[in-house]
Amino acid sequence: MPLTVTKENFDLEVIKSEKPVLIDFWAAWCGPCKMISPIIDEIAKENSDIKVVKINVDKESELAASFQIMSIPTLAVVKEGQIVNRVSGVRPKEAILEMLK
């Protein structure tokens, strides 16, 4: 299952991660977020070589602002502490996995 990230554990879980990190920025009221959630869960289960985390933009507005999140769902890939890829909107599983390469 994806890990819930807050500003308290962000550095440890994302910036200092030795694995690439897929971040799902979401909110409970967001319909498209609910559509993509099972795909994100599946990716987390099937890929032990990446870390999958979720950031609730309503609860973690500072993190959302630091990533300049304007729409959700937004997916970001962080490798070695740097954002290397980012997309907004619902994507098929294959497209999300392609972001991680």
PLY file of the C-alpha trace (Angstrom):
ply
format ascii 1.0
element vertex 101
property float x
property float y
property float z
element edge 100
property int vertex1
property int vertex2
end_header
0.00 0.00 0.00
1.12 3.55 -0.65
2.57 5.42 2.29
0.88 8.61 3.53
3.38 11.44 3.51
3.14 14.63 5.60
5.48 17.56 5.93
6.90 15.81 9.02
8.10 12.70 7.12
8.52 14.17 3.61
12.31 14.58 3.73
12.87 11.09 5.08
10.40 9.28 2.81
10.80 11.27 -0.43
13.94 13.41 -0.57
16.23 10.88 1.14
14.67 7.79 -0.47
17.14 5.47 -2.15
14.36 4.28 -4.49
12.53 6.40 -7.06
9.35 7.83 -5.49
5.96 8.13 -7.16
3.92 10.83 -5.41
0.14 10.96 -5.78
-1.27 14.38 -4.83
-4.96 13.85 -4.10
-8.02 14.91 -2.05
-10.98 12.98 -0.66
-13.53 15.06 -2.61
-11.78 14.58 -5.98
-13.58 12.18 -8.36
-10.61 11.63 -10.72
-8.42 10.95 -7.65
-10.78 8.13 -6.69
-10.52 6.74 -10.23
-6.72 6.65 -10.20
-6.34 5.41 -6.62
-6.74 1.66 -7.40
-4.10 2.00 -10.15
-1.69 3.67 -7.72
-2.35 0.92 -5.14
-1.67 -1.74 -7.79
1.61 -0.11 -8.82
2.67 0.03 -5.14
1.90 -3.68 -4.69
3.61 -4.84 -7.89
6.80 -2.74 -7.85
9.06 -3.21 -4.85
11.82 -1.23 -6.60
9.90 2.05 -6.24
8.30 3.83 -3.29
4.71 4.98 -3.77
3.38 7.74 -1.53
0.20 9.79 -1.28
-0.08 13.41 -0.21
-3.52 14.74 0.71
-3.49 18.33 -0.59
-6.18 19.44 1.87
-4.19 18.25 4.89
-0.74 19.10 3.50
-1.30 22.45 1.80
2.32 23.53 2.38
3.66 20.50 0.48
1.11 21.02 -2.29
2.15 24.67 -2.54
5.85 23.78 -2.63
5.15 21.52 -5.62
2.89 24.22 -7.15
-0.03 21.80 -7.39
-2.80 23.54 -9.32
-4.98 20.54 -10.17
-5.39 17.03 -8.86
-4.69 14.25 -9.24
-1.07 15.19 -9.94
1.59 12.52 -10.08
5.26 13.36 -9.60
8.34 11.17 -9.80
11.27 12.06 -7.53
14.69 10.50 -8.02
17.64 11.39 -5.80
15.65 14.26 -4.28
14.76 15.87 -7.64
11.46 15.93 -9.54
12.14 14.17 -12.83
8.60 13.81 -14.15
5.16 15.21 -13.43
1.66 14.93 -14.91
-1.83 16.02 -13.92
-5.03 14.10 -14.51
-5.97 10.45 -14.72
-3.51 8.27 -16.62
-3.57 4.58 -17.52
-1.28 2.29 -15.55
1.13 1.90 -18.50
1.59 5.67 -18.78
2.29 5.97 -15.06
4.85 3.15 -15.20
6.48 4.85 -18.21
6.99 8.00 -16.07
9.17 5.95 -13.72
11.70 4.88 -16.37
0 1
1 2
2 3
3 4
4 5
5 6
6 7
7 8
8 9
9 10
10 11
11 12
12 13
13 14
14 15
15 16
16 17
17 18
18 19
19 20
20 21
21 22
22 23
23 24
24 25
25 26
26 27
27 28
28 29
29 30
30 31
31 32
32 33
33 34
34 35
35 36
36 37
37 38
38 39
39 40
40 41
41 42
42 43
43 44
44 45
45 46
46 47
47 48
48 49
49 50
50 51
51 52
52 53
53 54
54 55
55 56
56 57
57 58
58 59
59 60
60 61
61 62
62 63
63 64
64 65
65 66
66 67
67 68
68 69
69 70
70 71
71 72
72 73
73 74
74 75
75 76
76 77
77 78
78 79
79 80
80 81
81 82
82 83
83 84
84 85
85 86
86 87
87 88
88 89
89 90
90 91
91 92
92 93
93 94
94 95
95 96
96 97
97 98
98 99
99 100
